[in-house]
Amino acid sequence: MFGGGQVHDAAVADELVEAIGGCTVIGDRGYDGTEFRRTLEGNNNTPVIPGRRNRKEEIAYDQEEYKKRGKRERIFGKITENRRLTVRYEKSDINFLGFIFIAFIKILLY
């Protein structure tokens, strides 16, 4: 089980990504940690996480891929402006996916 609202995501990040494999995982500096990086690499993932400013050794990461993170977060922010999606009134997956498509169409039209 994951932490409550008072627990930072980085504290339970290992649990959140344990089922993900073969992907590029993008995170901000708050997720920088040696153990978390080892967990990601152990599952055949590529971490794209810049090192914290106080880190002793420099961390190499794909800076071009990291720049795309802001665009992705803005899209998710626009999608969650629709309360129906944030609260997930639609319980069936197909209906929920339909409302996600409608949200994307709304974003593209504005």
C-alpha positions in Angstrom: 0.0 0.0 0.0 1.2 3.5 -0.8 1.7 6.3 1.7 -1.0 8.8 2.6 -1.3 12.4 1.6 1.4 13.4 4.1 4.0 11.1 2.5 6.2 12.3 -0.4 6.0 10.2 -3.5 9.8 9.6 -3.4 9.4 7.7 -0.2 7.3 5.1 -1.9 8.7 5.5 -5.4 10.2 2.0 -5.5 6.7 0.5 -4.9 5.2 2.7 -7.6 7.6 1.6 -10.3 8.3 -2.0 -9.4 5.9 -3.3 -12.1 7.3 -1.0 -14.8 10.0 -2.4 -17.1 11.8 -1.4 -20.3 10.7 2.2 -20.2 12.2 5.7 -19.8 11.3 7.0 -16.4 11.4 10.8 -16.2 11.4 12.5 -12.8 12.4 15.8 -11.2 15.3 16.3 -8.7 13.1 15.2 -5.9 13.4 11.6 -7.1 17.2 11.6 -7.3 18.5 8.8 -5.2 21.0 6.0 -5.7 18.7 3.3 -4.5 15.8 4.5 -6.7 18.2 4.6 -9.8 19.3 1.1 -9.0 15.7 -0.1 -8.8 14.9 1.5 -12.2 18.0 0.1 -13.9 17.3 -3.3 -12.3 13.9 -3.4 -14.1 15.6 -2.5 -17.4 14.4 1.1 -17.2 16.3 4.2 -18.2 16.2 6.9 -15.5 16.0 10.5 -16.8 16.4 12.3 -13.5 18.8 15.2 -13.0 21.0 15.0 -9.9 20.3 17.1 -6.9 22.4 20.3 -6.6 24.2 19.0 -3.5 25.1 15.6 -5.1 28.9 14.9 -5.0 29.2 13.2 -8.4 27.6 14.5 -11.6 24.7 12.4 -13.0 24.5 12.0 -16.7 20.9 12.0 -18.1 19.2 12.7 -21.4 18.6 16.5 -21.2 16.6 16.6 -24.4 14.2 14.0 -23.1 14.0 15.8 -19.8 13.0 19.0 -21.6 9.9 17.3 -22.9 8.7 16.6 -19.3 7.3 20.1 -18.9 5.1 19.7 -22.0 3.8 16.4 -20.7 3.0 17.8 -17.3 1.1 20.8 -18.8 -1.0 18.4 -20.8 -1.9 16.4 -17.7 -2.7 19.6 -15.9 -5.1 20.6 -18.7 -6.7 17.2 -18.7 -7.3 17.3 -14.9 -9.1 20.6 -15.3 -12.0 18.4 -16.2 -13.5 17.4 -12.9 -15.1 14.3 -14.4 -11.6 12.9 -15.2 -10.0 14.0 -11.9 -12.7 12.4 -9.8 -13.2 9.6 -12.3 -17.0 9.4 -12.3 -16.8 6.9 -15.2 -16.0 3.5 -13.7 -15.7 1.5 -16.9 -12.3 1.8 -18.6 -13.8 2.4 -22.1 -16.0 5.3 -20.9 -13.1 6.8 -19.0 -10.9 6.6 -22.1 -13.6 8.2 -24.1 -13.7 11.2 -21.8 -9.9 11.4 -22.0 -10.2 11.6 -25.8 -12.8 14.3 -25.4 -10.5 16.3 -23.1 -7.7 16.0 -25.7 -10.1 17.3 -28.4 -11.1 20.2 -26.2 -7.4 21.0 -25.7 -6.7 20.9 -29.4 -9.6 23.1 -30.3 -8.6 25.9 -27.8 
